[in-house]
Each structure stands twice: as structure tokens, then as C-alpha cells.
């Protein structure tokens, strides 16, 4: 991912963005030679302090064969994106359009978790994160209702080696033009324009 100096996100910035509910991404592993990468959309739980990401997938998922061949994987999270037409960014028809987006990519080393206790631990961490309103719903190996189903999944523990964060919101433009772009997004108000606008205003505020 190309990151310009004005687009780079700091650690506090990407941590806050992910913690705000961006916990679904695209996991990529190197597939067999000549077949391209294996891509899997998935929810995940990040422990940023420990540098660890956990998730689970169905046992028949083709990702497992790829990870066994090469455990170096990438988890990519993207959001708050919007298309900015060229005529918004410059007077007349000669303006250059662009895309606004936030993206965080984790370069990781993957470890497959196959024992029942390890899989239950990952599931319980995910339940605590995604389903905190039901604290009694937890997984115990061998116990109903979920324990007997553990054979149908495998867990994945990702050790983070590098984090690349990009917040592409026209920071290279003068502050007043960047703010004007936020107004344009408010006027259009389609798709993820509201999220992109919030990022534009947040990044703009950092400059003052």
C-alpha cells in the first residue's frame, strides 16, 4: 500500500479507528503457485498491546492449506471511503478526482489453533467482544451447546509483525479546501459519505 507522508496514520490514530467498530477485514494468504492469493472476509479481535489478532474459520476453508504452506499473511481493514469528483477539488472540468478512505494493514505470522481448549479460548474472546450483552454464552470443550461443534472450526492466531495505516483525506490541500470537501460530502450524503466527512474534519482539526 502506497502511503504518502501526508496520509500516514499514527499508532494512536489507527488504534482509535479500529476500536470504533472497524473489526471486519480481508485476510490474505499466499495460495498455490499460479493460482493467486486466498482471500477471506472475516471478523477478528485485535489485542493491540500484545500485538495479537485472533479469529476462527470453518474447517473446510481453503485458507488453512495456504497458511500451512506459508504462514506470512496480511489482514486488511478498509472503511470510511468515498469518491471525490474532480470538479469538487478544482475549478472547472480539469480537477483530478480521488478516493477518500481509511486503511489499516497488518503483516502477520499465522499460527493455526486446532486443540479444543485453544479454539474455545478464541471463540470466547470473540463472544466477549462482539456479544458482550450475553456474558453467560461461552464455549466449553465437550459441553453443550457449542463444545461438540468445535470440530467444525479451526482457530487462527496472528502475531503482528508490522502495521501500515493510511488516512487518505486530502491533507495535502489547504485546510480551507479540505474543509470545503467535507461540506460537499455533507451535501451529497450517500453511501459512506458521513464517515469520510468525519475523517476529513478530524484530520483537518489536527492541522490547526
Secondary structure, DSSP 8 states (H G I E B T S, - for coil): ----TTTB--HHHHHHHHHTT--EEEEEE--STTS--EEEEEE-EEETTTTEEEEEEETT-THHHHHHH--EEEEEEEEEEEEE-HHHHSSTT----EEEEEEEEEEEEEEEE-SHHHHHHHHHHHHHHH-TT-TT----TT-TTTGGGGGGEEEEEEEEEEEEEEEES-TTS-HHHHHHHHHHHHHH--TTHHHHHHHHHHHHHHT-
